[in-house]
Structure formats: C-alpha cells, structure tokens
C-alpha cells in the first residue's frame, strides 16, 4: 500500500454537500472547493483514488446546494423589492423632505470651524 502525502476528506466533503441541500447553502461552496482541490491532488498522485466516487458526489451536492442557495437569495430579494417597492436608502436616492431642506449642504465638521 502506497503512503500518500495528504489525508482523505471525502466523508467531510460529502457531509458538507448534504448539509448544503437542507440547511446552509454556503457549505455547498466549501464542499465544491474542497472536492475540486482533492480531485486535483488525486490526479497528481498525492491522494488515494480509493474514494473518488464519494468526492464527486460531495462536489455535485455542493454545486446543487450552492445553486439552490443563490436562487433562494435572488428570489427573496425580488419578492422583497416587489412587496415593498424601492426601499429608501438601500436601493436608490431618497430626496429630502421639505422640512429637512435646511440641513442640506456641505458639512465641514471640526476642521472647517474657525
């Protein structure tokens, strides 16, 4: 049996990929990146190719979990935008009310005082 330079993380990658589907989407990105790194190590001969199938499944689950997370975030932002319209101070310019016009102008702070 050949001694390899790195240890096997396939179980962790599969676990992160599964969690990304059900609980936390950013874990999918971690599984995706880690699996890609380990697959490169296998190609270079630094890691055992014994559990390559588990790595590929974990990577696929990580990609799917990340995609679901992005879709949920984008659709949630679209729903909020549709529900509340343009949120003041977040998505665009909000003009001052007529009673606040006296506060508009250049503020100099302590350095601008004589």
N, C-alpha and C positions, 0 to 999 in steps of 0.2 A: 504494500500500500504506500502510495506516494505521500510525502508530507507537503502540505500546501502552505503558502505564506499567510493567507487570510482565513478567518473563521466563517462558518456558514451562518447567514442571516435570513435564510429563506422562510423560516417559521415566523419571524418578526414581520417580514415584508407581507406575507400572506395575512397575518393578523391585522396589520395596518390597512391593507386593502379591503378587508371585510368591514372593519370599523368605519372606513370612509363611506361605505354604502349606506350605513344605518345611522351613524351618529355625527361624525365630524369630517366634513369634506376635505379640509386641508391635510388630513392624514393621508389622503389619497395621493397628494402631490409628493409627500415624503416617501410613500411606498414606490411611486413611479420613479423617483430619482434614485432611491437606494437599489431598486431592482436593475435599473439601467447600469449603475455602477458595478453591481455584482456580475451582471452578464458580460460586461467588458472584461472583468477580471477572469471570468471563465474562459473567454476567447484567448486571453493572453497566457493562460495556464497557471494563474496564481490561485485559483479557487477550484474546488472539485466540481465537475459537471454532474454529479450524482443527483442533485435536486433542482435541475434546471427547469423542470416542468412546474414545480411549485413557485419558482421565481417568476416564470412567465404568467402564471395565473395571478399571483400577487400584483404584478405590474398591470395586467389587464383590469383587475378590480380597482386598482388605484386610479387608472385613467378614467374608468367609468364613474367612480366616486367623485373625482375632481370635476368631470363634466357635469354631473348632476348638481354639484355644489354651485358651479358657475351659473347654470341655468336657473337655479332657485334664487340666487342673489340678483341676477339681472331681472327676472320676472318680478321679484319682490320690489325692486326699485321702480319698475314700470308701474306696478299696481299702486305704490305709494304716490308716484307722480300723477297718476290718473285720478286717484282718490282726493288728493289734497291740492292739486294744481301746482303751480310754481311755489315752492317753499321759500319764504323770504330769507335772504342772507345766505342761502345754501346754493341754489342753482342759478341765481342771476342777480341783477342790480335791483335794489329796492329804493325808490325815491323817498326823500324825507317828507314828513307831513308838514303842512303849512305852519303849524305852531313850533316846529323844530328848525325852521329855516335860519333863525338867528344863530344857531350853533354851527352852521356850515362855514367852512373857510379853512384857512391854514392854521394849524395849531403848532406853536413853536416850543412849548414846554419851558423848562428852567433855563436852557441855554439862550432862548430868544428874549428873555426878560432883561431889562437894563437895570 
